[in-house]
């Protein structure tokens, strides 16, 4: 049962009235003013439900980025060492707020590279096939980059991907997974599994994976486990240190609002960060800071997640992330944002079921994050044409082949009234 399933059949006016009441009671409503809202073709603010694909720009971003540009303009190379936020340690200014968001110790987190680059680095360290333990378990229809990365590491070790990838398949037409089945697979195949790689939130269906449970089962059975948190970071309350996966990777341009292609994040659990014997693809920026500029050939890794860094990071991108993380901190972190998100998706689901239950199928199971994956099941209606009609009405969603509309109300900048307007517009389109 969702938090807002207190109503029977509602009229358009009563839907809007209820939504406005919820907005008036929302203690986080003013954070919408922290973001630039794109305009639709009529010059009105869009109903922007694609923060799961690209988050909106914080109004602080230009200030933080311009500070870096001004330092570059006036200080040149000295900018690496001068000012309140020198470039040499700039990534360190992001560590504490990012660690808070993902429930980690500061030494377990670093912002670097992109998600897939970080995944390759983690696979190099934590996929160590030996003897019968060679296989990697991954979900069917994983995000393509994850599949490619796994396949490439298997091939690089001279193994056959077709025989070495253990692909768990979804149950039923929704495309969602039975997580008890995944746990059973880990237990039954522990003697052959070298690694489990799963999402925090499955990108296509929006299904939330139980990281704590899956990690516990993997560790009890001696199997390394890592998570792709692209759709979980900034969306769900995470407790990575306590839950204990070996690693996790994520991007920052979705719910973390840092701009297209921005720098990704990486978590390495504390039990691994100081292990110099753990294989890694080493780089200069991961070398011991005290001796880095002595230019030694012998690699001495920093005893934190920073030890997996390879090159100095793009400071302009880090500035945008720092701007966004400052908004999260001011909002109180993930706990209040998650409470609002649960109310929003509850309101959304209730309206979909009440107003469009025979025309729209919700693929996303409970509990869910921001994203709801929707399938048009109305007879003789093409889902892609519905998505286009929503866009024409100023409703920004995204489409995933073959037939899914993804809509994600984000608690930092979306309103309950926007959910109501979306439902009203969708109902009119389908009728």
Secondary structure per residue as TSV (DSSP state, phi and psi in degrees):
chain	resnum	aa	ss	phi	psi
A	1	X	-	360.0	130.1
A	2	X	-	-83.3	161.0
A	3	X	T	-62.5	-24.5
A	4	X	T	-115.2	22.2
A	5	X	-	-85.5	59.0
A	6	X	-	-107.4	3.6
A	7	X	-	-119.3	155.5
A	8	X	S	-93.1	-150.1
A	9	X	S	-62.4	130.4
A	10	X	-	-119.1	143.9
A	11	X	-	-81.7	169.9
A	12	X	H	-56.6	-45.0
A	13	X	H	-64.2	-41.4
A	14	X	H	-71.7	-31.2
A	15	X	H	-63.0	-47.4
A	16	X	H	-65.0	-40.2
A	17	X	H	-62.5	-45.2
A	18	X	H	-62.5	-41.4
A	19	X	H	-62.9	-42.0
A	20	X	H	-67.9	-33.6
A	21	X	H	-62.9	-44.1
A	22	X	H	-64.2	-39.5
A	23	X	H	-63.5	-40.0
A	24	X	H	-66.6	-25.6
A	25	X	T	-91.7	-1.7
A	26	X	-	-82.1	113.8
A	27	X	T	-70.1	-12.4
A	28	X	T	-102.6	7.7
A	29	X	G	-61.5	-30.3
A	30	X	G	-71.9	-13.6
A	31	X	G	-70.1	-17.8
A	32	X	G	-57.0	-34.3
A	33	X	G	-68.3	-9.9
A	34	X	G	-82.5	-3.0
A	35	X	B	-126.1	150.1
A	36	X	-	-82.4	121.1
A	37	X	-	-99.6	120.0
A	38	X	-	-61.6	155.1
A	39	X	B	-101.0	149.7
A	40	X	-	-85.3	-175.0
A	41	X	T	-63.2	-21.9
A	42	X	T	-93.7	2.4
A	43	X	S	84.9	12.8
A	44	X	S	-99.9	154.2
A	45	X	B	-58.6	131.5
A	46	X	-	-64.7	152.4
A	47	X	E	-83.9	99.7
A	48	X	E	-98.2	97.7
A	49	X	-	-110.0	36.2
A	50	X	B	-125.1	31.6
A	51	X	T	-65.4	-16.2
A	52	X	T	-73.7	-11.5
A	53	X	T	-110.5	-48.6
A	54	X	S	-148.8	115.3
A	55	X	-	-69.4	156.9
A	56	X	-	-73.6	159.6
A	57	X	-	-80.9	126.3
A	58	X	B	-68.5	143.1
A	59	X	T	-68.1	-14.6
A	60	X	T	-79.0	-17.0
A	61	X	H	-59.3	-47.3
A	62	X	H	-61.5	-37.1
A	63	X	H	-63.1	-48.1
A	64	X	H	-67.0	-40.5
A	65	X	H	-69.8	-41.1
A	66	X	H	-64.5	-29.5
A	67	X	H	-62.3	-40.9
A	68	X	H	-66.9	-43.4
A	69	X	H	-62.6	-39.5
A	70	X	H	-67.2	-40.3
A	71	X	H	-62.8	-42.8
A	72	X	H	-60.8	-43.3
A	73	X	H	-63.9	-40.3
A	74	X	H	-99.0	-24.4
A	75	X	H	-112.0	-18.3
A	76	X	G	58.3	-136.3
A	77	X	G	-63.4	-23.0
A	78	X	G	-64.2	-16.2
A	79	X	G	-60.3	-19.5
A	80	X	G	-65.5	-22.8
A	81	X	T	-127.1	-5.6
A	82	X	-	-115.7	163.4
A	83	X	S	86.1	178.1
A	84	X	T	-70.8	-26.9
A	85	X	T	-131.5	70.5
A	86	X	-	-63.1	153.3
A	87	X	S	-74.1	-30.8
A	88	X	T	-54.2	-50.2
A	89	X	T	-99.8	19.5
A	90	X	T	-57.0	-38.9
A	91	X	T	-62.2	-24.0
A	92	X	H	-69.6	-24.4
A	93	X	H	-69.8	-16.2
A	94	X	H	-94.2	-14.4
A	95	X	H	-64.2	-49.6
A	96	X	H	-63.7	-50.4
A	97	X	H	-64.7	-33.2
A	98	X	H	-70.9	-40.1
A	99	X	H	-61.3	-38.5
A	100	X	H	-62.3	-41.2
A	101	X	H	-67.2	-31.6
A	102	X	H	-106.1	6.7
A	103	X	T	67.2	49.5
A	104	X	-	-128.6	164.3
A	105	X	-	-76.6	151.8
A	106	X	G	-59.0	-36.0
A	107	X	G	-73.6	-7.2
A	108	X	G	-94.4	-4.5
A	109	X	E	-125.9	141.3
A	110	X	E	-148.8	142.8
A	111	X	E	-98.9	119.3
A	112	X	-	-162.9	155.8
A	113	X	S	54.3	-153.5
A	114	X	-	-116.3	170.6
A	115	X	H	-57.3	-51.4
A	116	X	H	-67.4	-37.1
A	117	X	H	-60.9	-42.9
A	118	X	H	-65.4	-36.3
A	119	X	H	-63.2	-41.8
A	120	X	H	-59.5	-42.0
A	121	X	H	-64.0	-39.9
A	122	X	H	-69.6	-38.6
A	123	X	H	-64.0	-36.4
A	124	X	H	-61.8	-32.3
A	125	X	H	-90.4	-37.2
A	126	X	H	-110.1	-7.0
A	127	X	-	-99.4	98.8
A	128	X	-	-123.3	75.9
A	129	X	-	-62.5	136.1
A	130	X	B	-153.9	132.4
A	131	X	T	59.3	-129.5
A	132	X	T	-78.4	-18.4
A	133	X	B	-84.7	89.2
A	134	X	-	-126.9	-17.9
A	135	X	E	-84.0	154.4
A	136	X	E	-119.8	128.0
A	137	X	E	-93.3	130.5
A	138	X	E	-145.3	153.4
A	139	X	E	-80.4	147.7
A	140	X	T	-64.3	144.5
A	141	X	T	62.6	33.1
A	142	X	-	-62.8	161.3
A	143	X	-	-56.8	133.7
A	144	X	H	-50.7	-40.0
A	145	X	H	-59.9	-37.9
A	146	X	H	-64.4	-44.3
A	147	X	H	-61.3	-46.2
A	148	X	H	-61.0	-43.5
A	149	X	H	-63.0	-46.1
A	150	X	H	-61.6	-47.5
A	151	X	H	-60.7	-39.8
A	152	X	H	-69.5	-36.2
A	153	X	H	-71.9	-35.7
A	154	X	H	-62.7	-47.0
A	155	X	H	-63.9	-36.7
A	156	X	H	-66.1	-21.0
A	157	X	T	-96.3	12.8
A	158	X	T	76.9	18.7
A	159	X	-	-104.5	164.3
A	160	X	-	-93.1	114.9
A	161	X	H	-57.4	-37.2
A	162	X	H	-61.7	-33.3
A	163	X	H	-93.1	-16.7
A	164	X	H	-104.6	-23.4
A	165	X	E	-84.8	121.3
A	166	X	E	-98.7	107.5
A	167	X	E	-100.0	118.7
A	168	X	E	-89.4	134.0
A	169	X	-	-103.5	150.3
A	170	X	-	-71.6	164.6
A	171	X	-	-105.7	121.2
A	172	X	S	80.2	178.2
A	173	X	T	-72.5	-14.2
A	174	X	T	-70.8	-21.8
A	175	X	-	83.6	9.0
A	176	X	-	-91.7	162.9
A	177	X	-	-110.5	145.8
A	178	X	-	-87.6	106.8
A	179	X	H	-72.0	-23.0
A	180	X	H	-65.4	-38.0
A	181	X	H	-63.6	-40.4
A	182	X	H	-62.2	-43.4
A	183	X	H	-61.0	-41.9
A	184	X	H	-64.4	-38.7
A	185	X	H	-63.3	-40.6
A	186	X	H	-62.7	-46.4
A	187	X	H	-62.9	-45.1
A	188	X	H	-70.7	-25.1
A	189	X	T	-116.8	18.7
A	190	X	T	-57.2	-31.1
A	191	X	T	-71.4	-14.5
A	192	X	T	-114.5	-13.9
A	193	X	E	-87.2	127.8
A	194	X	E	-97.8	-23.3
A	195	X	E	-160.8	146.1
A	196	X	E	-117.7	131.5
A	197	X	E	-127.9	118.1
A	198	X	E	-137.4	163.4
A	199	X	E	-85.9	157.3
A	200	X	S	-76.9	-41.5
A	201	X	B	-133.5	126.2
A	202	X	-	-71.4	125.7
A	203	X	T	-63.7	-32.0
A	204	X	T	-83.2	-47.2
A	205	X	T	-94.6	-19.2
A	206	X	-	78.5	9.5
A	207	X	B	-66.2	131.9
A	208	X	B	-86.7	129.2
A	209	X	-	-94.7	144.3
A	210	X	-	-84.5	88.0
A	211	X	H	-60.8	-41.7
A	212	X	H	-61.4	-49.1
A	213	X	H	-65.6	-47.4
A	214	X	H	-63.0	-40.3
A	215	X	H	-64.3	-43.7
A	216	X	H	-59.3	-44.5
A	217	X	H	-64.9	-43.5
A	218	X	H	-62.4	-45.1
A	219	X	H	-69.5	-36.9
A	220	X	H	-62.2	-24.1
A	221	X	T	-108.3	14.6
A	222	X	T	69.0	33.8
A	223	X	-	-118.5	129.3
A	224	X	E	-65.3	147.5
A	225	X	E	-143.4	138.7
A	226	X	E	-137.5	162.4
A	227	X	E	-133.1	141.1
A	228	X	E	-92.0	112.2
A	229	X	-	-105.1	26.7
A	230	X	T	-53.0	-40.7
A	231	X	T	-102.8	9.8
A	232	X	T	-112.3	-36.9
A	233	X	T	-65.9	126.3
A	234	X	T	80.7	3.9
A	235	X	T	-119.0	-47.9
A	236	X	S	-111.5	157.9
A	237	X	-	-75.4	122.4
A	238	X	-	-116.7	148.4
A	239	X	-	-135.2	63.9
A	240	X	H	-61.1	-41.0
A	241	X	H	-62.6	-48.0
A	242	X	H	-67.5	-39.5
A	243	X	H	-71.4	-35.6
A	244	X	-	85.9	23.6
A	245	X	-	-62.2	157.8
A	246	X	S	-67.7	-38.5
A	247	X	E	-156.1	165.4
A	248	X	E	-153.5	152.3
A	249	X	E	-135.4	153.8
A	250	X	E	-158.4	163.3
A	251	X	-	-100.4	174.0
A	252	X	S	-123.9	5.2
A	253	X	S	-97.1	-3.3
A	254	X	S	-89.4	-103.7
A	255	X	T	-69.8	-15.1
A	256	X	T	-92.1	-1.7
A	257	X	-	57.0	40.5
A	258	X	-	-103.0	2.5
A	259	X	-	101.8	155.3
A	260	X	T	-58.3	129.9
A	261	X	T	70.3	18.2
A	262	X	-	-69.0	168.6
A	263	X	-	-62.6	143.2
A	264	X	-	-92.0	178.9
A	265	X	E	-123.1	158.8
A	266	X	E	-145.3	136.7
A	267	X	E	-118.7	130.7
A	268	X	E	-125.9	124.7
A	269	X	-	-62.0	150.3
A	270	X	H	-53.4	-33.2
A	271	X	H	-67.2	-12.8
A	272	X	H	-109.1	-20.7
A	273	X	H	-64.4	-29.9
A	274	X	T	-99.8	9.3
A	275	X	-	-83.3	97.1
A	276	X	T	-71.7	-15.7
A	277	X	T	-82.3	-12.8
A	278	X	S	-68.7	124.2
A	279	X	-	-61.8	145.6
A	280	X	-	-156.5	159.8
A	281	X	-	-89.9	95.8
A	282	X	-	-80.2	153.3
A	283	X	-	-144.7	165.0
A	284	X	G	-58.6	-39.1
A	285	X	G	-73.5	-14.3
A	286	X	G	-89.0	-4.2
A	287	X	B	-76.8	151.2
A	288	X	-	-40.1	124.0
A	289	X	T	-64.2	-35.5
A	290	X	T	-66.0	-29.9
A	291	X	T	-115.0	6.3
A	292	X	G	-56.4	-43.9
A	293	X	G	-85.0	3.8
A	294	X	G	-81.2	-7.5
A	295	X	T	57.5	49.2
A	296	X	-	-75.0	154.1
A	297	X	S	-84.0	-26.4
A	298	X	S	-78.6	122.9
A	299	X	-	-81.8	126.6
A	300	X	-	-123.6	99.4
A	301	X	B	-68.6	144.3
A	302	X	-	-61.1	133.9
A	303	X	S	-81.6	43.4
A	304	X	S	-141.2	-177.0
A	305	X	G	-59.2	-21.6
A	306	X	G	-59.8	-21.6
A	307	X	G	-65.2	-10.6
A	308	X	G	-95.8	0.8
A	309	X	-	-65.9	152.7
A	310	X	-	-118.3	-44.6
A	311	X	S	-133.3	159.5
A	312	X	-	-62.8	139.0
A	313	X	-	-82.7	163.7
A	314	X	-	-75.0	112.5
A	315	X	H	-68.0	-36.3
A	316	X	H	-60.3	-39.2
A	317	X	H	-68.4	-42.6
A	318	X	H	-62.3	-33.6
A	319	X	H	-63.2	-39.4
A	320	X	H	-66.4	-37.8
A	321	X	H	-66.2	-42.3
A	322	X	H	-60.7	-38.0
A	323	X	H	-62.0	-47.2
A	324	X	H	-65.5	-43.1
A	325	X	H	-63.5	-28.7
A	326	X	H	-66.3	-31.3
A	327	X	H	-69.4	-44.5
A	328	X	H	-57.2	-44.2
A	329	X	H	-62.2	-43.0
A	330	X	H	-65.9	-30.9
A	331	X	T	-76.2	-8.1
A	332	X	T	97.8	10.0
A	333	X	S	84.4	-164.9
A	334	X	H	-76.1	-24.7
A	335	X	H	-61.6	-53.9
A	336	X	H	-68.0	-33.6
A	337	X	H	-66.0	-38.6
A	338	X	H	-67.5	-38.4
A	339	X	H	-59.8	-44.9
A	340	X	H	-65.9	-41.2
A	341	X	H	-59.4	-42.1
A	342	X	H	-63.2	-39.0
A	343	X	H	-64.6	-42.3
A	344	X	H	-65.7	-48.6
A	345	X	H	-69.2	-31.6
A	346	X	H	-61.8	-46.0
A	347	X	H	-60.4	-43.4
A	348	X	H	-61.8	-49.7
A	349	X	H	-63.8	-43.4
A	350	X	H	-60.4	-43.6
A	351	X	H	-67.3	-40.6
A	352	X	H	-59.9	-45.7
A	353	X	H	-67.7	-40.6
A	354	X	H	-73.5	-42.3
A	355	X	H	-93.5	-27.0
A	356	X	H	-138.0	24.6
A	357	X	T	-59.1	-28.1
A	358	X	T	-97.1	4.0
A	359	X	T	-122.6	-21.8
A	360	X	E	-127.5	127.7
A	361	X	E	-100.9	133.4
A	362	X	E	-95.0	115.6
A	363	X	-	-79.9	-28.8
A	364	X	-	-73.8	121.2
A	365	X	-	-81.2	161.0
A	366	X	S	-85.1	148.8
A	367	X	S	-75.3	151.0
A	368	X	B	-123.3	166.0
A	369	X	-	-90.3	-146.3
A	370	X	S	-68.0	-35.6
A	371	X	E	-81.6	133.0
A	372	X	E	-115.8	127.2
A	373	X	E	-98.1	122.7
A	374	X	E	-117.7	141.9
A	375	X	E	-123.2	128.8
A	376	X	E	-76.2	121.1
A	377	X	-	-116.3	3.4
A	378	X	S	-61.3	138.7
A	379	X	T	-64.3	136.1
A	380	X	T	61.4	29.5
A	381	X	-	-119.6	128.6
A	382	X	-	-87.1	124.1
A	383	X	H	-60.2	-40.0
A	384	X	H	-65.8	-34.5
A	385	X	H	-68.5	-32.5
A	386	X	H	-66.7	-42.7
A	387	X	H	-58.9	-43.0
A	388	X	H	-65.7	-39.3
A	389	X	H	-65.5	-37.5
A	390	X	H	-61.8	-43.8
A	391	X	H	-60.5	-41.9
A	392	X	H	-62.7	-26.7
A	393	X	T	-89.7	8.1
A	394	X	T	84.7	19.3
A	395	X	E	-108.0	109.7
A	396	X	E	-92.5	111.2
A	397	X	-	-125.3	-175.3
A	398	X	E	-132.0	166.1
A	399	X	E	-120.3	134.0
A	400	X	E	-125.7	125.4
A	401	X	T	-61.4	144.4
A	402	X	T	-93.2	-16.6
A	403	X	T	-157.0	32.7
A	404	X	E	-118.4	129.2
A	405	X	E	-98.5	124.4
A	406	X	E	-103.5	129.3
A	407	X	E	-131.1	128.7
A	408	X	E	-134.9	93.8
A	409	X	-	-70.9	122.0
A	410	X	-	-100.2	128.1
A	411	X	T	-65.1	-23.0
A	412	X	T	-70.3	-32.6
A	413	X	T	-136.6	-7.4
A	414	X	-	-92.3	157.9
A	415	X	-	-117.9	157.4
A	416	X	H	-62.1	-36.4
A	417	X	H	-60.6	-32.5
A	418	X	H	-66.9	-35.7
A	419	X	H	-63.8	-44.2
A	420	X	H	-61.7	-44.7
A	421	X	H	-64.1	-36.8
A	422	X	H	-62.3	-45.9
A	423	X	H	-63.1	-43.7
A	424	X	H	-62.3	-44.1
A	425	X	H	-65.7	-42.9
A	426	X	H	-63.3	-39.8
A	427	X	H	-63.7	-42.9
A	428	X	H	-64.4	-40.5
A	429	X	H	-62.6	-44.8
A	430	X	H	-73.9	-23.7
A	431	X	-	-88.6	360.0
